[in-house]
Each structure stands twice: as C-alpha cells, then as structure tokens.
Amino acid sequence: MREGPIAFTKEMCAAIFAGHKKQTRRIFKGEAYGDFECICTVEKGLSKNLLNRWGAMFCSDFGAGFKMRSFDPSPYGGPGDRLWIKTGYYKDAPKTPSGRRYIPPMFCKRDRSPGTLEVVGLRLERLQSITEADAQEEGLSHEPCGWFVPGNAKTGAPTAVECFSQLWDSINGEKYPWESNSLVWVVEFKLLGP
C-alpha cells in the first residue's frame, strides 16, 4: 500500500465528507506512446522506483511482430492505496481577517489533513467520455457544491455533465480546456476518515 497527497477545493472536500463525491478526474501528464492497453502493476523489467506501482500500460506496434510497451505510473496510486486530502481550510489553522481558517494547500502537511481516502478504482479515459452517472459521482448533483441542481429536459436544466464541463473549465480551462478532450486519470475512492 502506498500513500500520497491529493488536493481538493473546500467545496469538493465538503462533498466528500457528505458522501456525495466519490470520483475525481486529473490530467494525465505522462507519455502516452502507442495505444492504451490496461491499468496494471509491473513486477519486473522496470526501474526499482516503478515496480509494483499502479499505472497505465501503452503498446506501440512497429509491424513485423515488433512491439514496444511503455508504462506511466499513476501519481494517485491504485486500488488499495491511500490518499490524504490537501485543502486550504482547516479547523486548527490561524484565522484570516475574514474569520476563515486558511493555509495554502501547498503547505498542507499530513498531520493537518482533514481525511484519508482509499483508492477503489483507477482508469484512464478521455475527459469528454464522462457519463451522467460519473458526473454525479464527482459530487455535482448534491449540495453543498452548488454546481448542479437536478432537473430534467423539460425545464432546460443543465445536465451533470454540462455542469462538470463548466467546473472543469473554471479549474483547468486555461491549460486543459474541456474542448481539448484531454486524457485523464479517473480515481474512484471511498472516505476512510481523518
């Protein structure tokens, strides 16, 4: 089992603790050489720091029976690994003039994490492949996120996917806009507690 940090906004943390957010999508920053094959761990043939880590396997077919595989490790681990939440708001942090307790997430240390997540699933997909059910698992269909109010086609209310695309662009739009349909890690998790 590996353990590492993962950052969330205060709204997404609230959705996690309310039991509404169970997935997150993060940009794949690896080298996707060839066609995606699978999510796996590798026990031999790689450098020591990559062995037994979860990641994505790609395969390039050069013809004449010659294939080359490449492996990109997941920065978020895989099933059974744990992630501790980094966020800027903590109950024991110094108060700001507005009365909020705030510490920039980059300075968050493990002992100030509000909770720990266990990774229960990991996959790689294109951003726009998200389904309505997955968008709701991103925490968008419930308060306190406020991004999505359940509706139906008759009222013209936006779908969870439409709301997710807006949320995505508000966070990542400058570098990785929704329209780019980037490759993303999809991390499914459950809350273990503090």
N, C-alpha and C positions, 0 to 999 in steps of 0.2 A: 504494500500500500504506500502510495506517495501522497504528499500533502503540499499544497501551494496556495497562493492568494488569488482572489478574483474580485474585481471592483464592481460595485453596483451603485446607482444613484439612491438617494434616500427613498424615493418613491418606489423603486424596484425592491429595495430592502423591505419596505412595508408590505408589498405584495407577497414577497417570500414568506414573511412571518405570519401573514394572514392565510397562507396556504394556497394562494392563487397563482403564484409564479413558480413553474416547475421546469422551465427551459430557458436557455439563453443562447443567442447566436453571436459568434465572434468571428471577425475576419480571419481567414486562412492566410497566413503570411509566409508560408513555406514555398518550396519549389515544386510545382505540380508538373513533373516531367512525365509525359505519356498519359495513359488512361488510368483513371482511378480504379483500383481493384477491390480494396477492402480496408476496414479498420481492424487493426490487429496489434499484437505484441510480437517482437522478434527475439529469439533466444540465442542466436548465434549469427556470425557474419557481419556484425556492425561494431562500431567503436563501443567501448565499455559504457560510456555515458548514455547510449541509446538502447542498450539491451534491456529487455523486459519492460519497456515503456510502451504505452498505448500511442498509436499514431496511424497515419494514412499510408498505404502502400500503393505505388503507381507502377505501371509497366509500360515500357516503350518497346514496340515490336519493329525491329530493323529488317525483317524478312530473313529468308534462308534459315529459319529456326533460331535466329539470334534475338534474344530478348534481354532487356536490361531493366532491373527493378530499382526503384528509389523509395526511401522511407522518410517521412516527415513526422517527427514526434508531436504529439498534442501538448500544447502548453497548459492544458486543463486536465491532464490525466485521462483516465478512462474508468470503466466500471470498477467500483470498489475503492477508487482513490478519493481523497477528500480535498475540499477547497474551503479555505477560511475567507469570510466576507470582509472586503475592504470597503469602507464607506467613509464619508466625511463627517458623519454625525454620530456622536457617542454620548451616553448618559453621564460619563465621568470626565468629559473634556471641558476645558475652560469655556465660559460663556463669551459670546461675541456681544458687541453693543446692542444687537437686535434681540438678545436674550437666548439665542440659539447656541448650542454647544457644537463647535465645529473644529475639526482638524483636517487639513487637506489629505485626501485618500493616499497620496504617495508617501505620506509619513505614517500611515497606519501600520501598527505592529501587531503581531499575532495576539498578544495579550489584550489588545483593545478591540479585537474583532467581536461584533455582536452575535456571530453564529458560525456554525460549520455546516457545510453541505457534503453529501456523499454523491458522487457521480454514479448514476444508474444506467446511463446510456450515452453513447457518443457516435456521431455520424458526420459525414461531410456531404454538403449539398449546395446547390445554387440558392442564393438569397431569395429569389422570387418563387422558389419551389415550396415555400411555406404554405401550409394548409390553414383553413379557418380554425380547425381544432388546435393546431400548433400555435397559431397566433394567440388564441385564448390561453394556452399554457404559458405563453410569455407574460401573462398577468394582465392582459389588456381588457378582459371582459369584466373585471371586478374593481370596485373601489379598493384602496384609495388612489389607484393610479390615475383615474380620471381620463384616460385616453380613449376609452371605448364604452359607450353606453349601449347595451344590447338593443337592437331594433330589428326591423325587417325590411324587405324590399319595398313594401307598400309605402312606408314612411320616408324612404330615401335615406335612412340612417346608414352611415358608413359601416362596412364590414370590419371585422377584427383585423383582416389582412391589410385593408386600406389604412386603418389606424396604425398598425405596426409599421407600414411603409413611412408614414409621417414621423413616427417616433424614431425610426432608424435614421431618417434624413436629419432630424434635429440633433442627433448624436454623432453620426458618421458621414453626413451628407457632403461635407466639404471634400473629403478624401475618397470616400467609398459610397457614392450616392446609390439609392435604390435602383435607379435605371442601369447602373453598371452590372447588376446581377452577379455580384462577386461570389466567389466560393467562400463558404463559411463553415466553421465548426458548429455543430448543434450539440449542446451539452444539456442532457437531461439530469435532474438532480432531485434529491429529497433533503429536507432540513433535518439535521441531527440535533441541533441545539447549540447553546453557547460553547 
